[in-house]
Amino acid sequence: MFSRTYRTAITVPPLVWVAVFLLVPYLLMFCYSFWSVSESGTIAHSWNLDNYHELLTKPVYWQTLLRSMWIAARVMFFSMLLGYPLAYFLSFHAGGRKDLYYQLVIIPLWVSYLVRAYAWKTILGTDGVLNTLLQYVHLTSHPLDFLLYSPFAVVLTLTHIYTPFTFLPIYASLEHIPHNLVEASHDLGATPAQTFWRVIFPLSIPGVLAGATFAFVLSLGDFLAPLLLGGPSGIMISNIVVSLFGAAYNWPLGAAISLCMLALVLGLIFFSERLEKKWSFS
Amino acid sequence: MATKSEPAVATSSHPGAASLVSIRSVAKHFGKNIVLRDISLEIAEGEFLTILGESGSGKTTLLRILAGFEHSTSGEVWMQGERLDTEPPYRRRVNTVFQHYALFPHMTVEQNVGYGLAIAKRPAAEIQSRVAEALAKVKMSACAKSKPSKISGGQQQRIALARALVNRPRLLLLDEPLSALDANLRRQMQVELKALQREVGITFIFVTHDQDEAMVMSDRIALLRSGELEQVASPREIYNRPATSYTAQFIGHTNLLHAEVRQGTATCSALKWPTSLPDGAALFSLRPECIRPATAASATGSPGNAATVRFRAKLRDQAFHGATELLRVESDGGLILTIRTASRDLPNSEAPLEFEISAADAIPVRASNSNSSSSSHSGSQSEGGV
């Protein structure tokens, strides 16, 4: 159909791109993860499993990884809790204002992530908007200090940032449900609540899975929110990776942690795609 | 336009049968757009009623009002002495077969059919036996465990029917359920559907734009035009005694004759026939099959039927339709008529042929006001239905 030259011309550039900017770095990381830092501070190219051993035995690493997963799970849960009803409302009850509301959900995505994270900092801080307000209405006599520099602040910020990412796939899957299925369900005697649980929700599962994966995976690897708002108790695994590649200068251990996270995330995505396929009927 | 045509006859064709559904002065507006105006109709128990109309006539809206998916702007719907239109769809003993079937894609055929019973919290054993029975009735037992996406459109159609009937509704609504099927399957389903309706005895309200389908299946046809009932009658009556020019043209083919009546004689171009109508302009419908080639034997007129009118016309063109053929002829006065005759070879000459009609076959019809419908334009002297 297309000439050989044409096909080469359109397939080679992306392949080169992926190779140079994705495969080669991953391969390098893979190699690094089996190397070590010598006492003189240089990378010793001697192959061993020490990094992985350290990762599993030193509590700070696996505990931080577990805490990161726990934070990511909460972000996933709360952004579902917000994103699903929002998507449901837009899809079934927004009427003619649907497009307007949709834009209102999307617009925050145009604002820099950093700006939004800093905004939470000014809201949650000791002299922040929230504490000032709470003291003004005498709900508290002194500023609440758990608001900022805590896992709570990280979960709140990440939920705010990733809710649109869960909203979008859920909304797309709800919009794909033919309206006559809802009518058919009512016609067969099902109340709106029964219709939701038996027809609408099962058919939106692919969107729910995609949204949940987005929220979890993106939160798990996040390092800005914990850096800005997490404090010592809100440190996440990416902060450790960043410091290992930076100040701590232990690239091999950093690479090992990164690869573990990569494996975890790929496993999750694979699993969620399998489930999505099982629940899609188009 | 604003002149309200006399209310269409809406009484049941079976005077003995009890009325199941009573539609009283129902109107529906979408903003400024009037979709239905002043619809009144009684539907008898066990009846097969077809709501026939072109797209945009409001037929689907009327069905959706009965199902509960739309609210009427004014008017009421009653079923067996109870208000129906104030109830939500899930509390009506009315089920619908949707145009595109609307089977739940995440459920098996069996689960689809059992949905209504499961919602009604029937015991599992009862659900199982009733589902099996319903699937057997539509000859789909073999597909019980399949997902809807794995079966053909015709099979999905049967499942949709079983899913509705298994609930034993008082009233079954069918929204152009056969329109997505190919012609052969469609004809087969028409026969099956009619037989099934007789068997289960449930009242069917069937919506279609296909007049042939309406004729084949219905006990009565309610012809809807631009949101108003044009005529409600049995297929035979609506075909043989169309009340309006629109009905005459929509149901089958016809020749519309714009005649002038003077002292018991209607005149349209070269045709003259006796009529009982008062003097003035009148409109008649003359079916193409009512015009016959004249035979020598009939030259003197059949006994007991003095009102046989003969005329001469030239053949303009001829279309072969298998058992019959359609001729277009031009009479001496320039009147174009469509004629349906048994197939045969006609002399291929310019010589005028002789035809005859019985005066009784020229049915006086009321001129339909051509308010918004594009299909009826009564400018020409005669119009063969298309």
Interface residues (C-beta under 8 A of the other chain):
Chain A: P178 N180 L181 E183 A184 S185 H186 D187 L188 G189 A190 T191 Q194 R198 V199 P202 L203 W279 F281 S282
Chain B: A67 G68 F69 P88 P89 Y90 R91 V94 N95 T96 F98 Q99 H100 A102 L103 F104 P105 H106 Y115 G116 I119 A120 K147 S149 R163 A164 N167
